[in-house]
Amino acid sequence: MKAVVQRVLRASVTVDGEQISSIDKGLLTLLGVAKGDTEEQLQKLIQKITSLRIFPDESGKMNLSLKDIGGAHLIVSQFTLLGDTAKGNRPSFIGAETPDLAESLYNKSLEISRAQGIETKGGAFGADMKVELLNDGPVTLIIEA
């Protein structure tokens, strides 16, 4: 399981020209599910993301979490994070989980984040999405579980 987490001032997802999700200050998480990933790994990953102390405190130091600031969380499924580029120039996606199993874990990620009292929105699994964001900092982390 791999996640790219970005601190944002705002982010949105558009499908077929229609905006389906948007958040203001918070985190945008791009989530890739690999073959064999478990719900237990996902629980730990989402807990880690929502607890990351990457928002500035009153002194300007990165010391506050998403929970601390009352920010929102936008989670977007992105199987291309599992692309293997070791051989040639065309990525191989054989390490990505099958769509039905990946979608189940993706939907669970939304539930886990919401269960922590965080306003959580999602993309459209498997759709051609346009993701816009205003990265804050920029602060971007890659987390693997």
C-alpha positions in Angstrom: 0.0 0.0 0.0 1.4 3.4 -1.0 0.1 6.9 -0.3 1.1 10.3 -1.5 0.0 12.8 1.1 -0.1 16.5 0.3 -1.0 19.4 2.6 -3.4 21.5 0.7 -5.3 24.8 1.1 -7.9 23.3 -1.2 -8.4 20.3 -3.5 -11.1 19.0 -5.7 -12.0 16.1 -8.0 -13.9 16.5 -11.3 -15.3 13.6 -13.4 -16.8 14.3 -16.9 -16.6 18.0 -16.3 -18.6 17.9 -13.0 -16.9 18.5 -9.7 -17.8 15.6 -7.4 -15.7 16.4 -4.3 -13.9 19.3 -2.8 -12.2 20.3 0.4 -10.6 23.4 1.9 -7.6 23.3 4.2 -6.5 19.7 4.9 -4.9 16.7 3.2 -5.1 15.2 -0.2 -4.2 11.5 -0.1 -3.5 9.6 -3.3 -3.9 5.9 -2.4 -2.5 2.9 -4.2 -3.5 -0.6 -3.1 -1.1 -3.4 -3.8 -1.8 -7.1 -4.1 -2.1 -8.7 -0.7 -2.7 -5.5 1.2 -4.9 -5.9 4.3 -7.5 -3.9 6.1 -5.2 -3.9 9.1 -2.5 -2.2 7.1 -5.0 0.3 5.8 -6.2 1.1 9.4 -2.6 1.8 10.4 -1.9 3.9 7.3 -5.0 6.1 7.6 -4.3 6.5 11.3 -0.8 7.5 10.5 -1.9 10.0 7.8 -4.5 11.7 10.0 -2.0 11.9 12.9 0.9 13.4 10.9 2.1 16.6 12.6 2.6 18.5 9.4 0.5 21.7 10.0 2.1 24.8 11.5 1.5 25.7 15.1 1.4 29.3 16.4 5.2 29.4 16.1 5.2 28.2 12.5 6.6 24.8 13.3 5.1 21.7 11.8 3.6 20.4 15.0 -0.2 20.0 14.4 -2.1 17.1 12.8 -5.2 17.1 10.6 -7.2 16.3 13.7 -5.7 19.2 15.6 -6.6 21.8 13.0 -10.0 20.4 12.2 -9.0 20.0 8.5 -10.7 17.9 5.8 -9.3 14.8 4.0 -9.8 14.0 0.3 -8.8 10.5 -0.6 -8.4 9.6 -4.2 -7.7 6.0 -5.5 -4.6 5.9 -7.7 -3.4 2.5 -8.9 -0.6 4.1 -10.9 1.3 4.6 -7.6 2.1 0.9 -7.9 3.6 1.2 -11.4 7.0 -0.6 -11.7 9.4 1.2 -14.0 12.4 -1.0 -13.4 12.3 -2.5 -16.9 11.8 -0.3 -19.9 9.8 2.8 -20.2 6.3 1.5 -20.0 5.2 1.0 -16.3 4.0 -2.5 -15.3 1.0 -2.5 -12.9 1.1 -6.2 -12.0 1.7 -5.3 -8.4 -1.6 -3.4 -8.1 -4.6 -5.2 -6.5 -7.5 -6.3 -8.7 -10.1 -3.5 -9.1 -12.8 -5.2 -6.9 -10.5 -5.8 -4.0 -8.8 -2.4 -4.3 -12.2 -0.7 -4.4 -13.3 -2.4 -1.2 -10.1 -1.2 0.6 -10.4 2.3 -0.9 -14.0 2.6 0.4 -12.8 1.3 3.7 -10.2 4.1 3.8 -13.0 6.7 3.6 -14.8 5.0 6.5 -11.7 4.8 8.7 -11.0 8.5 8.2 -14.6 9.5 8.8 -14.7 7.3 12.0 -12.0 9.6 13.4 -14.4 12.5 13.2 -12.7 14.0 10.1 -14.6 15.5 7.2 -13.6 13.0 4.5 -14.5 13.0 0.8 -13.4 10.8 -2.0 -13.0 10.5 -5.8 -14.7 8.1 -8.1 -13.0 4.7 -8.1 -11.9 3.7 -11.6 -13.0 6.9 -13.2 -10.9 9.3 -15.3 -10.6 12.0 -12.7 -9.2 15.5 -12.8 -7.6 16.3 -9.5 -6.8 20.0 -8.7 -5.0 21.2 -5.6 -3.3 24.1 -4.1 -0.4 22.5 -2.3 0.5 24.3 0.9 4.2 24.6 1.6 4.6 22.6 -0.5 4.4 19.6 1.9 4.3 16.2 0.2 5.1 12.9 1.8 5.2 9.3 0.5 4.0 6.7 3.0 4.2 2.9 2.5 2.5 0.3 4.6 
